[in-house]
Amino acid sequence: MGPPIFHEHLVRAGTSATGTEMAHVEEAFRDASLISLGIALVIALLCALVVTWFVTGRLQRPLASLTKTAAEMGRGRYSARAHVADAGPELSSLADAFNTMAAQLESTEDTRRRLLSDVAHEMRTPVATLSAYLEGLDDGVAEWGPETAALFRAHTDRLARLCDDIAMVSRAEEGQLHMGMVAAQVGDVLEAAARGAAASFAAKEVALHVVHGSGWDVTVRADPERLGQVLSNLLSNALRHTPAGGRVTMTTSHSRGDETVSLLVVDTGEGITAEQLPHVFERFYRGDTARTRDDRGSGIGLTIAKAIVEAHEGLISVTSGGPGRGTTFSLTLPAQS
């Protein structure tokens, strides 16, 4: 459209329509237009290539990092993380979610390895003991009697308890524990747990006190047997870490108008360091690796306790002033109106 319009304006300006100058001017205009258009197209193409290169590079680097990290995780390296910088909020959010998933997988894998290691360790002692006594019986070195029978029974019971605990942990964490919910007074539950643990405390010469605190008569909807299991685990843990001459106190706490009631187990034992507190309820976690396994327990009881309390729509927590300053476990449940 450019040349006809240009020609019309030349005619209006008084330029001869058949003159040679008119033809040269129109030709010059056409050539200039084509050259300008060609240069503009080249510049536009170069700009498009630069923008494409920039955008592709900005997308390709983080996607390549995510792909590489996913491949490493596929090979079992769950510690791998995707590093994405200056990739925009969308890809940064994707990388953060991916790294969170990787961290969870790494934690799960660590738990699995620890589970296998702990189960193997737990089984090694009773199996080795039983194997040694069986060899002794075969060789005539040992004789079958009440002591041997008691030893076999103790170690087989230990293996059976280990199997039951592991199965219960799995069911509890999957929310498959059967709960027989009824209305129960927290004071009755505390007294029942104290009666069940009295003999063990007396044998170790650790005092067990039951204090009627506020909320002693508060009613909760709970499974008394499961709740008693939680308190039994807490008492066993307190007894294990409280030396002879120490004291363990069970009490309740409830404020008027509060919709919850707390059951407390307070000991004057070894205490827990600030570094260990966040891990107390983790499966197979043991704070003091210098102790023997019998002193430290199997590391499953508190995990089971936490799962049972959460199945009651409650909360279990632990506080401690530090080593040598005792520990307090608090079990908080919804109170019935």
N, C-alpha and C positions, 0 to 999 in steps of 0.2 A: 504493500500500500504506500510505502514511502516515496518511490520514484514518481508515480502519477501526481501525488499531492505537491511534491517539489516542483514538477513541471508546470502545474497550474499556477503556482506562485511566481514562477519565472515569467510566464505569459502576462500575468497581471502587472509585473514590474516593467513590462515593455520590451522584453527580450524576444527576438524573432523566433517563432516556433520552428522554422526550418533551418535556422542558422547552425553553422558548425559549432559555435560556442555553446549553443543549447545542448547539443549532443554530448560534447565533452563534459559539460557541467553535470548532466544527468548520469553519465558514465562514472564520473568521479564520485558522485553521491552514492551510486550503487556499490562501487568498490569500497568506499569508506564504511558504508553500512555493513557489508559482508565482513570486512576486517574487524570492525567493532564487535559484531555478533560473534565472530570466531574467537576473538580474545575473551569476550565475556563468557563464552561456553567453556573455554579452557580454564579460566579462573574459577568458574563455578564447579567444574569437575575436580580441580585441585582442592578447593575448599571441602567438597564432599568427601574426597579421599582422606583429607586430614581429619575431618570430624569422625569419619568411619573408623580410621585407625585409632583415634583417641578413645572413642566409645567402646570399640572392640577390645582394646587393651585394658580399659577399666573394668570390663565385664569378664574378660578371659582370665586375667590373673587370679581374681578371687574364686572363679569357678574351677580353675585348674587346681588351686589350693584345696578347695572342698573335695574335688575328685581324688586328689592324691591322698588326702586324709582319710577319705572313705575307703580307699584301697588298702591303706595301712591298717585300718580297723578291721577290714575283712581278713587280714592276715594275722589278726589277734593282738595287734599293738594298740590297745585301748588308751594308751597315754598320748597318742597323737592328737594334735589340735590344729584347727584351721586358722590361719592368720590372714585376716582381711583388713586392709587399711585403705581409707579414702575410696571406698567402693559404693558409697551412697547408703542411706538409711535402710533400704530394703535388703541389700545383700549383707549389710552388717548385722541386721536382725536375724537373718537366716544363719549366718556364721555363729552368732551367739547361741541360737537354739541348737545348732549342730554340736557346738562344743559342750553345751549343757547335757545333751544326750550322751556324748562321749564320756563325760565325767561320770554320769550315772552308770553307764556300761562298765567303766573302769572300776567303780565302787562295787558293782555286782560281781564282777570277775574276781576282785580281791576277796570278797566275802566267800565266793565259791571255793577259792583256793584255801582260804583259812578254814572253811568248813571241812574240806577233805583232810587238811593237815591235822585239825583238832580231833576229828573223828578217828583218824588213824592213831593218833597219840592216845586218845581215850581207850581205844580197843587194845593197844599194844600191851599195856601192863596186865590186865586180867587174862588176856589170851596167853601171854608168856608165862604167867604164873600157873594157869591151868595146864599148859603144855608141859611145864617142868614137873608138876606133880603127877601127871599122867605117865611121864617117862619114869619117874620114881616108883610108881605103882607097878609098871611093867617090869622094871629091873629088880623089884623086891626091896628097894631102899626105903620106900615109904609104905605104910600100911593104911588101909582104909579104916577110919575111925570117926568119932564125933568131931574132932578138930578138923580133919580133912574134909568131912562133909560140910561143916560150917564155912570153911574157906571156899569150897566150890560154890556153895549157895551164895555167898557174899559177892563173888566175882560174876556169877551169872546174873544176879540181881542188878549189879552195876551195869552190865551190858544191856540188860532189858530196860533199865531206866534211861540209858543213853538213847536207845532206839525210840522209846516213848517220848522223850524230850524233843528229839529232832522232829518226830512226826507232829508233835503238838505245836512246835514253832511254825512249821509249814502251814498247818491248818489255821493257826491263829493269824498269821500274816496274810492269809488268803481270805480271812473272814468266814471260815467254815466251822468255827467252834460252836457246838450246841449250847445254847443258853436257856436255862430254866428260870425265867424272870418271875420273881414274886416280890411282894412288899416285905422289906426287912429293916429292922432297926440297926443302925450302925454300931451301937453299943453291944448288942448281942453278937454281932459278927466279930468285933474286936475281942470280946471275952472268950469266944469259942477258939479263936486263933491262939490266944494266950494260953489256954488250957492245953492245947495240942503241943505247944512248944515248951511248956514248963519243965518237963523232965530234961530236955537237952540243955536248957539254961542252968538248971541246978547242977548237972553233971560238970559243966565248965565253970561253975561258980560265978556266973554273970547274973546280976539282978534283973528281973523282968517286972516292971511296974505298969499297971493299967490305971490311967488317970481319967476320971469322968470329967471331960472338958465340955465346953459349950457345944450343943448339938448332939449330945450323947443319945438322946431319944428321937433324933430325926429319922424319918423313914425314907428309904431309897428303894427304887425298883431295881433289883439286882438278882443275880444267881448267887445265893449264899455259898455254895460249894466253890464256884470259881473265884469269888471274892475272898474266900478263906484261903484258896490256893495262892492268890496274890500276896496276902498278908503273911502266909507261911514262907513264901520266897523272901519277902522283905525281912522277916525275923531271922531266917537262916543266914541271910547275907549279913545282918547286923551282928549275929552271934559269931560268925566266922571272922569278923574284923574287930571284935571287941575283946580285949584281954580279960583274964580272970580278975574279979574285983570291979569290973566295969558295970555300966548300967544301960539298959534299954527301956525306953518309955513308949507306951502306946497311948494315944489320946485322940480327941476330936476337936475340931474348930468350926464354929458356925456363927455368923453374925445375923442379928434379927433383920428380917427382910431379904436376906441373901438367898438366892435360888440354888446354892450349892452347899455341900458339907465336905469337910476335909478330914481324912483319917491320917494321922501322923505316926511315924515310927522314927524315934529319935534315939541315937546311940552316942556313947562317949568314947567311941573307938578310934581307929587309926585316921579317919578322915580321908578326904579325896582332894587331889590337887586340882587347880583351876583348869589345867590342860586336859585332865581326864574326865571332868564333869560332862562335857558334851557327848562323850562316847559311852557313858555308863549303860545305856539301854541297847547298845548295838549287839547284834548276835555274835557270840563267842569273844566279846571283848573282855580282856582282863587287864586291870590297871597295873599290877605289879608283876612284872615278868620274873622277878627274882624269887618269888614264892613257889612252893610246890603246887602242883595242880590240885591236890586234895584241899589245900588251904584256900585256894582261889575259887573253887567250884568249877562247874562246867562252862560258865559263861552264857548259859541259856535262860536261867531262871528269870532274870530281869527283863529279857526280851519277851518272854511269855507273859510276865506281869503287865508290861506295857500294852501288849495286844489285847489282853483280857479287859483292862481298864478302858481302852478305846472302844471295845465292843459294848461297854456300858455307857458310851457317850461321855466318858470321863477323861480325866487328865492325870498323869503321874509325873512328878518332877522330883529333883534331888538338889539339895544345897549342902554345902560344907564350908567350914571356915578354913580348911586346909589340913595338911598332915598333923595328926595328933589332936585335932579339935572336933572330932565327931562328925556325924552325918545325919541329915534329916531327909527322910522320904515322905512326900506328901501325895496322898491319893485323893483327888477331888471328884465328887460324883454329884449329879443333879439331885436335888432334894425334892421329894414328893410334897405337893401342897396339901 
